[in-house]
Amino acid sequence: MAITKITVTKNQLPTAEQLAKIENASKKPVSFDEDCPELTPDQQTAFKALAKLRDVKRA
């Protein structure tokens, strides 16, 4: 899978093609590998806690 760089401007809406790609990607199963292993339940809990802290700091 290739890395794609996209520049998004403020208030820019996705194109129909981009929406179709997102829709197709959402139907594919998640595949974990050595670069992106599945998180353990403890790691998921820690990740969620950090995300909440981040969101509080942004508000």
Biotite code that builds the C-alpha atoms (Angstrom):
import biotite.structure as struc

atoms = struc.array([
    struc.Atom([0.000, 0.000, 0.000], chain_id="A", res_id=1, res_name="MET", atom_name="CA", element="C"),
    struc.Atom([1.392, 3.381, -0.994], chain_id="A", res_id=2, res_name="ALA", atom_name="CA", element="C"),
    struc.Atom([1.524, 6.483, 1.183], chain_id="A", res_id=3, res_name="ILE", atom_name="CA", element="C"),
    struc.Atom([-0.503, 9.345, -0.253], chain_id="A", res_id=4, res_name="THR", atom_name="CA", element="C"),
    struc.Atom([0.008, 12.997, 0.685], chain_id="A", res_id=5, res_name="LYS", atom_name="CA", element="C"),
    struc.Atom([-3.011, 15.278, 0.420], chain_id="A", res_id=6, res_name="ILE", atom_name="CA", element="C"),
    struc.Atom([-3.317, 18.956, 1.289], chain_id="A", res_id=7, res_name="THR", atom_name="CA", element="C"),
    struc.Atom([-6.716, 19.953, 2.645], chain_id="A", res_id=8, res_name="VAL", atom_name="CA", element="C"),
    struc.Atom([-7.837, 23.550, 2.826], chain_id="A", res_id=9, res_name="THR", atom_name="CA", element="C"),
    struc.Atom([-10.255, 24.935, 5.402], chain_id="A", res_id=10, res_name="LYS", atom_name="CA", element="C"),
    struc.Atom([-13.908, 24.070, 4.660], chain_id="A", res_id=11, res_name="ASN", atom_name="CA", element="C"),
    struc.Atom([-12.894, 21.769, 1.783], chain_id="A", res_id=12, res_name="GLN", atom_name="CA", element="C"),
    struc.Atom([-15.361, 18.937, 1.186], chain_id="A", res_id=13, res_name="LEU", atom_name="CA", element="C"),
    struc.Atom([-14.352, 15.480, -0.052], chain_id="A", res_id=14, res_name="PRO", atom_name="CA", element="C"),
    struc.Atom([-14.996, 14.565, -3.666], chain_id="A", res_id=15, res_name="THR", atom_name="CA", element="C"),
    struc.Atom([-17.373, 11.762, -4.671], chain_id="A", res_id=16, res_name="ALA", atom_name="CA", element="C"),
    struc.Atom([-14.319, 9.629, -5.541], chain_id="A", res_id=17, res_name="GLU", atom_name="CA", element="C"),
    struc.Atom([-12.795, 10.202, -2.100], chain_id="A", res_id=18, res_name="GLN", atom_name="CA", element="C"),
    struc.Atom([-16.077, 9.315, -0.396], chain_id="A", res_id=19, res_name="LEU", atom_name="CA", element="C"),
    struc.Atom([-16.294, 6.114, -2.453], chain_id="A", res_id=20, res_name="ALA", atom_name="CA", element="C"),
    struc.Atom([-12.737, 5.146, -1.427], chain_id="A", res_id=21, res_name="LYS", atom_name="CA", element="C"),
    struc.Atom([-13.595, 5.715, 2.229], chain_id="A", res_id=22, res_name="ILE", atom_name="CA", element="C"),
    struc.Atom([-16.777, 3.668, 1.891], chain_id="A", res_id=23, res_name="GLU", atom_name="CA", element="C"),
    struc.Atom([-14.880, 0.786, 0.261], chain_id="A", res_id=24, res_name="ASN", atom_name="CA", element="C"),
    struc.Atom([-12.113, 0.911, 2.871], chain_id="A", res_id=25, res_name="ALA", atom_name="CA", element="C"),
    struc.Atom([-14.654, 0.780, 5.704], chain_id="A", res_id=26, res_name="SER", atom_name="CA", element="C"),
    struc.Atom([-15.901, -2.580, 4.383], chain_id="A", res_id=27, res_name="LYS", atom_name="CA", element="C"),
    struc.Atom([-12.460, -4.228, 4.490], chain_id="A", res_id=28, res_name="LYS", atom_name="CA", element="C"),
    struc.Atom([-11.301, -6.135, 7.580], chain_id="A", res_id=29, res_name="PRO", atom_name="CA", element="C"),
    struc.Atom([-8.583, -4.668, 9.789], chain_id="A", res_id=30, res_name="VAL", atom_name="CA", element="C"),
    struc.Atom([-5.258, -6.413, 9.250], chain_id="A", res_id=31, res_name="SER", atom_name="CA", element="C"),
    struc.Atom([-2.602, -6.176, 11.942], chain_id="A", res_id=32, res_name="PHE", atom_name="CA", element="C"),
    struc.Atom([1.111, -6.698, 11.280], chain_id="A", res_id=33, res_name="ASP", atom_name="CA", element="C"),
    struc.Atom([4.483, -6.202, 12.971], chain_id="A", res_id=34, res_name="GLU", atom_name="CA", element="C"),
    struc.Atom([4.369, -2.442, 12.297], chain_id="A", res_id=35, res_name="ASP", atom_name="CA", element="C"),
    struc.Atom([0.840, -2.126, 13.660], chain_id="A", res_id=36, res_name="CYS", atom_name="CA", element="C"),
    struc.Atom([0.081, -4.938, 16.106], chain_id="A", res_id=37, res_name="PRO", atom_name="CA", element="C"),
    struc.Atom([-3.298, -5.416, 17.750], chain_id="A", res_id=38, res_name="GLU", atom_name="CA", element="C"),
    struc.Atom([-3.515, -3.649, 21.124], chain_id="A", res_id=39, res_name="LEU", atom_name="CA", element="C"),
    struc.Atom([-4.031, -5.588, 24.333], chain_id="A", res_id=40, res_name="THR", atom_name="CA", element="C"),
    struc.Atom([-7.029, -4.624, 26.509], chain_id="A", res_id=41, res_name="PRO", atom_name="CA", element="C"),
    struc.Atom([-4.659, -2.748, 28.873], chain_id="A", res_id=42, res_name="ASP", atom_name="CA", element="C"),
    struc.Atom([-3.127, -0.835, 25.954], chain_id="A", res_id=43, res_name="GLN", atom_name="CA", element="C"),
    struc.Atom([-6.600, 0.049, 24.654], chain_id="A", res_id=44, res_name="GLN", atom_name="CA", element="C"),
    struc.Atom([-7.584, 1.404, 28.079], chain_id="A", res_id=45, res_name="THR", atom_name="CA", element="C"),
    struc.Atom([-4.422, 3.521, 28.272], chain_id="A", res_id=46, res_name="ALA", atom_name="CA", element="C"),
    struc.Atom([-4.927, 4.793, 24.724], chain_id="A", res_id=47, res_name="PHE", atom_name="CA", element="C"),
    struc.Atom([-8.518, 5.835, 25.480], chain_id="A", res_id=48, res_name="LYS", atom_name="CA", element="C"),
    struc.Atom([-7.419, 7.650, 28.645], chain_id="A", res_id=49, res_name="ALA", atom_name="CA", element="C"),
    struc.Atom([-4.747, 9.579, 26.740], chain_id="A", res_id=50, res_name="LEU", atom_name="CA", element="C"),
    struc.Atom([-7.238, 10.506, 24.019], chain_id="A", res_id=51, res_name="ALA", atom_name="CA", element="C"),
    struc.Atom([-9.617, 11.912, 26.645], chain_id="A", res_id=52, res_name="LYS", atom_name="CA", element="C"),
    struc.Atom([-6.789, 13.987, 28.155], chain_id="A", res_id=53, res_name="LEU", atom_name="CA", element="C"),
    struc.Atom([-5.882, 15.289, 24.722], chain_id="A", res_id=54, res_name="ARG", atom_name="CA", element="C"),
    struc.Atom([-9.481, 16.261, 24.027], chain_id="A", res_id=55, res_name="ASP", atom_name="CA", element="C"),
    struc.Atom([-9.804, 18.073, 27.362], chain_id="A", res_id=56, res_name="VAL", atom_name="CA", element="C"),
    struc.Atom([-6.645, 20.083, 26.645], chain_id="A", res_id=57, res_name="LYS", atom_name="CA", element="C"),
    struc.Atom([-7.974, 21.094, 23.208], chain_id="A", res_id=58, res_name="ARG", atom_name="CA", element="C"),
    struc.Atom([-11.263, 22.399, 24.594], chain_id="A", res_id=59, res_name="ALA", atom_name="CA", element="C"),
])
